[in-house]
Amino acid sequence: MRRLFYYLINNIREHLMLYLMLWLLLALADIAYLYFS
């Protein structure tokens, strides 16, 4: 049971990092678009 719990936490942490990186890329693209338009 505990192993499954740790597995889920690790998965969520990895996906959270991916989502944060994607969100930062989108935010940067949006700022660049507003800046250069």
DSSP file (Angstrom, degrees, kcal/mol; ACC not computed):
  #  RESIDUE AA STRUCTURE BP1 BP2  ACC     N-H-->O    O-->H-N    N-H-->O    O-->H-N    TCO  KAPPA ALPHA  PHI   PSI    X-CA   Y-CA   Z-CA
    1    1 A M     >        0   0    0      0, 0.0     4,-2.0     0, 0.0     5,-0.1   0.000 360.0 360.0 360.0 -48.5    0.0    0.0    0.0
    2    2 A R  H  >  +     0   0    0      1,-0.2     4,-2.5     2,-0.2     5,-0.2   0.877 360.0  55.6 -63.6 -36.9    2.7    2.4    1.0
    3    3 A R  H  > S+     0   0    0      1,-0.2     4,-2.3     2,-0.2    -1,-0.2   0.906 107.5  49.0 -62.3 -41.2    4.7    1.6   -2.2
    4    4 A L  H  > S+     0   0    0      2,-0.2     4,-2.5     1,-0.2    -1,-0.2   0.898 109.6  52.9 -63.3 -40.6    1.7    2.5   -4.3
    5    5 A F  H  X S+     0   0    0     -4,-2.0     4,-2.3     2,-0.2    -2,-0.2   0.929 110.8  45.5 -61.2 -47.0    1.3    5.7   -2.4
    6    6 A Y  H  X S+     0   0    0     -4,-2.5     4,-2.6     1,-0.2    -1,-0.2   0.889 111.1  54.1 -63.8 -38.5    5.0    6.7   -3.1
    7    7 A Y  H  X S+     0   0    0     -4,-2.3     4,-2.3     1,-0.2    -2,-0.2   0.926 109.9  46.7 -60.7 -45.7    4.6    5.6   -6.7
    8    8 A L  H  X S+     0   0    0     -4,-2.5     4,-2.7     2,-0.2    -2,-0.2   0.908 111.9  50.7 -63.4 -42.5    1.6    8.0   -7.1
    9    9 A I  H  X S+     0   0    0     -4,-2.3     4,-2.4     1,-0.2    -2,-0.2   0.915 111.0  48.5 -63.4 -42.6    3.4   10.8   -5.4
   10   10 A N  H  X S+     0   0    0     -4,-2.6     4,-2.4     2,-0.2    -1,-0.2   0.919 112.2  49.0 -63.7 -42.6    6.4   10.4   -7.7
   11   11 A N  H  X S+     0   0    0     -4,-2.3     4,-2.6     1,-0.2     5,-0.2   0.931 112.2  47.9 -60.7 -46.6    4.2   10.3  -10.8
   12   12 A I  H  X S+     0   0    0     -4,-2.7     4,-2.6     1,-0.2    -1,-0.2   0.907 111.3  51.2 -62.2 -41.8    2.3   13.4   -9.7
   13   13 A R  H  X S+     0   0    0     -4,-2.4     4,-2.1     2,-0.2    -1,-0.2   0.925 111.4  47.1 -62.7 -45.0    5.6   15.3   -8.9
   14   14 A E  H  X S+     0   0    0     -4,-2.4     4,-2.0     1,-0.2    -2,-0.2   0.925 114.8  45.7 -62.9 -44.4    7.1   14.4  -12.4
   15   15 A H  H  X S+     0   0    0     -4,-2.6     4,-2.9     1,-0.2    -1,-0.2   0.858 108.7  56.6 -68.7 -33.6    3.9   15.5  -14.2
   16   16 A L  H  X S+     0   0    0     -4,-2.6     4,-2.6    -5,-0.2    -1,-0.2   0.918 107.1  49.3 -61.1 -43.3    3.7   18.7  -12.1
   17   17 A M  H  X S+     0   0    0     -4,-2.1     4,-2.5     2,-0.2    -2,-0.2   0.924 111.7  49.0 -60.8 -44.7    7.2   19.6  -13.3
   18   18 A L  H  X S+     0   0    0     -4,-2.0     4,-2.6     1,-0.2    -2,-0.2   0.930 112.2  47.7 -60.8 -45.4    6.2   18.9  -16.9
   19   19 A Y  H  X S+     0   0    0     -4,-2.9     4,-2.6     1,-0.2    -1,-0.2   0.895 111.3  51.1 -64.3 -39.3    3.0   21.0  -16.6
   20   20 A L  H  X S+     0   0    0     -4,-2.6     4,-2.5     2,-0.2    -1,-0.2   0.922 111.1  48.1 -62.7 -43.6    5.0   23.8  -15.0
   21   21 A M  H  X S+     0   0    0     -4,-2.5     4,-2.3     2,-0.2    -2,-0.2   0.917 113.0  47.6 -63.8 -42.9    7.5   23.8  -17.8
   22   22 A L  H  X S+     0   0    0     -4,-2.6     4,-2.4     2,-0.2    -2,-0.2   0.911 111.9  50.4 -63.2 -41.9    4.8   23.8  -20.4
   23   23 A W  H  X S+     0   0    0     -4,-2.6     4,-2.5     1,-0.2    -2,-0.2   0.894 110.0  50.1 -64.1 -40.2    3.0   26.6  -18.7
   24   24 A L  H  X S+     0   0    0     -4,-2.5     4,-2.6     2,-0.2    -1,-0.2   0.907 110.1  50.6 -64.4 -41.2    6.2   28.7  -18.5
   25   25 A L  H  X S+     0   0    0     -4,-2.3     4,-2.5     2,-0.2    -2,-0.2   0.925 111.9  47.4 -61.5 -44.5    6.8   28.1  -22.2
   26   26 A L  H  X S+     0   0    0     -4,-2.4     4,-2.4     2,-0.2    -2,-0.2   0.910 112.2  49.8 -63.3 -42.1    3.2   29.2  -23.0
   27   27 A A  H  X S+     0   0    0     -4,-2.5     4,-2.5     2,-0.2    -2,-0.2   0.914 111.8  48.2 -63.8 -42.7    3.6   32.3  -20.8
   28   28 A L  H  X S+     0   0    0     -4,-2.6     4,-2.7     2,-0.2    -2,-0.2   0.912 111.6  49.7 -63.9 -42.4    6.9   33.3  -22.4
   29   29 A A  H  X S+     0   0    0     -4,-2.5     4,-2.4     2,-0.2    -2,-0.2   0.904 111.5  49.6 -62.3 -40.9    5.4   32.8  -25.9
   30   30 A D  H  X S+     0   0    0     -4,-2.4     4,-2.4     2,-0.2    -2,-0.2   0.923 112.3  46.8 -64.0 -45.3    2.4   35.0  -25.0
   31   31 A I  H  X S+     0   0    0     -4,-2.5     4,-2.5     1,-0.2    -2,-0.2   0.916 112.9  49.3 -63.6 -43.8    4.7   37.7  -23.6
   32   32 A A  H  X S+     0   0    0     -4,-2.7     4,-2.6     2,-0.2     5,-0.2   0.900 110.6  51.2 -62.5 -40.3    6.9   37.6  -26.6
   33   33 A Y  H  X S+     0   0    0     -4,-2.4     4,-1.5     1,-0.2    -2,-0.2   0.926 113.1  44.2 -63.1 -45.3    3.9   37.8  -28.9
   34   34 A L  H  < S+     0   0    0     -4,-2.4    -1,-0.2     1,-0.2    -2,-0.2   0.882 115.1  50.1 -65.9 -37.2    2.5   40.8  -27.0
   35   35 A Y  H  < S+     0   0    0     -4,-2.5    -2,-0.2     1,-0.2    -1,-0.2   0.900 117.0  37.8 -69.3 -41.7    5.9   42.5  -27.0
   36   36 A F  H  <        0   0    0     -4,-2.6    -1,-0.2     1,-0.2    -2,-0.2   0.626 360.0 360.0 -89.1 -13.6    6.7   42.0  -30.7
   37   37 A S     <        0   0    0     -4,-1.5    -1,-0.2    -5,-0.2    -2,-0.1   0.508 360.0 360.0 -80.1 360.0    3.2   42.7  -32.1
